[in-house]
Amino acid sequence: MSSISNRTGIVFVISGPSGTGKSSICHRVLEVDPLLHFSVSCTTRQPRKNEIDGKDYFFMSKKLFQEHISNDHFLEYAEVHGNFYGTLDSEIDRITNNGEDILLDIDIRGVKNIQKKYKSLSKPINCHYIFVGPPSFSELEDRLRSRGTESEDVIVQRMNTAKTELTHWRNFDSIIVNSNLDDSINNLKMIIQAQRLSRNVLLTDPWEIN
């Protein structure tokens, strides 16, 4: 891969229904890839067990979240199941301006907002969209129930949302069907490497031949 000083960072956007294993795939790849960084999103929901503020999410009040919205600080934001989630522009710029890559794990609505915003920019941003889906709809429900972190009402709500989200896979550049975690991790690694070999990441001619 070209030197960091000669490349622009890639924004890898990974999405799919809740329960498909996106977070597990992302965390395993991030552990072994020093040039890939996790985009820490903001949220107004309460932390789950073992989640750390500033590492898993920036946990904040709805008042502070609304202040960021008013000041146009978000690349994207959305209300999901009664809570707000958003990605700060400053978090993206901090990493990609240094020639390193960033991984965003966000919901479908957030992806649509990013696609819309990036298309309106005068300077194109190197962005690759990856959809993670379950091997089957029934398997997705089994995974959500096995987590034991949501009530029955929330599970039903998430399953209804998933029915719609699964129809959006055609709007993504790459697809991962997470039947086996290790295979899905390797697939994400290969997608990332393929994009890093693209000429679109180079800022200048690497050979500078006159």
N, C-alpha and C positions, 0 to 999 in steps of 0.2 A: 504494500500500500504506500501511496505517496506520503511525504512528510507532512506533519500537522500544519506547518506554516504555509504549505502550498495547497491546502484543501479547505473546502467549506464543510461545516458539520452537517450531517444528515439527521433529519427528524423522522424517526420511526414511530408511527402511530399504530398501536395495537388495540383492537377492540373486539367486542363480541358479547353475547349475553352473560349475565352473572352466573357463575358456576361452571364455566367452561374450562377453567384452569389457567386463565391468562396470567394471573399474578404469580403462580408457581413457575410457569414457563419463563416469565420475565426475570424473576429473582435468580433462577439457576443460570441464565445466560449472563446476567449482570455480574455474577460472582467470578466469571472467568474471562471477562472482556474489559480490559482496563480503559479502552477508548469509548466505551458505552456507559452513559450515565442515566440514572433514573430521574424522570421529571417528577418532582414532588408537587402534587396537586394540593389545592386548598379545599377544605370541606367544613361544613357546619355540623356534620353528624358527630356523635360521640365516638371516642376511640374504642376499638374492640380490644380484646385481651392480647397483650404483647405488642400492640401498635405503639410506635414512638413518634411524638410530635417533632416535625422537621425531618424525619426519615421516611415514614410511611405516608404521612400527610402533614400539611400545615393545618392544624385544627384551630378554628376561629369562630367567633360569634357571628350571628346573622347581621348584626349591626356593622361589624368590621368588613364582612364580605360585601355588603351593600355599598360601603365607602369605596372599595376597590372597583366595583361596577361603575359607580358615578365618575370615578377618575379614569375610566377606560384602561385599567391595568391588566385585564384578562385577555389572553389569546382566545379563549373559549370558556363558557360557563353554562351550567344548566341546573335545573332543579330535578332531582331524581328521588322518587319515593319520599318526598317531603323534606329532603335535605339538598343544600346547594354544593356543587362541585365546580372547580375552575382551575385553569392553568394560567399562571402569570407570564406575561410577555418577558419579564426580566429573567425568569428562570430559563427560558429558551435561549435568549440572547447570550446569557452568561456562558453557556456551554458551546453553542454553535459558533460564536464569534472567536472561540479559541481553537477552532478546527476539529473539535471533538463531536461525537454523536450523542443524541439523546433519545430515550425511549419513553413514549407517552402511553400509559394504560388508561384509556378513557372510554366512556359510553358512546353509543352510536350517535346520539344527538351532538355530543362534543365533536365528533369526527366531522359531521356535516357542517358545523360552525367553522371549523378550521379550514375545510375545503373551500367554503365560501369566502372566508377572509383572505386566504392565500391567493386565490384567483384574482382578487382585487388589488393586490400589491403590484407596484411598478417593477420591483426587483423580485424575480422568482425565488422561492425557497425550495431547497432540495428536500422533498418530503415523500415518504413511502408508507402506504397504508396496508396493514396486515389484519385480516379477519380470522379470529379463532372461533371455531364452532365445535359442538359436541358430536360424538358419533351417532347419537340419536336423540330425539326429544325426550323420550322416557329416561334415558341415561342422565340427561340434564336435571330432570326432577329428582332423581335418586341422589345426585351429587349435592343439590341444594338442601335436601332433607338431612343428609349425612353430616353436614357442617354443624347442625344443631345451634346455629346462631340467630335464626329468624323464627318468628311466630308463623302459624299456619296462614294467617292473613297476608303476611309479607311474602311468603313462598308463593301463594296463589297470584299475588300481584306481580312478582318477578317472572313467573311462568307466562302470564298474559303478555308482559312486556317482551319476553323472549320470542314469542310467536311473530311479533312484528320485526324485531331486530334481526332475526334469521333471514328475512327476505332481502336484507341490504348487502349481502355478501358480494354482489356484482359490482358494487361501488368501490371495491378495494383492489389493490394491486396484487396481493398475494393471499392465499388461503391456507390455513392450517386446521385440519380436523384432528382434534386432540383425543385420539383413541388410546394412545400410549404416551405417557409423559416424556420418556427419554427420546422417543422418535420426534415428538413435537419440539423439544429443546434443540435437537440437531437440525430440524427444519428451519427454525428461527435463526440459528447460527449461519446456515447456508444462505438464507435470504439476505442477512446483513452483509455477509462477505461479498455476495454478488453485487450489491448496491455500492459497496466501497470500491469495487473495481470499475465502476462506471466512470466515463470521462466527465460526467456532470459534476463530480466533486472537486475537480481541479480548478484552481483559481487562475493559474498561468500555465503556459507551455512548459512542461517539465524538462524539455531538452534545450529550449531557447536557441534554436538554430536560426541564424539570420539568412 
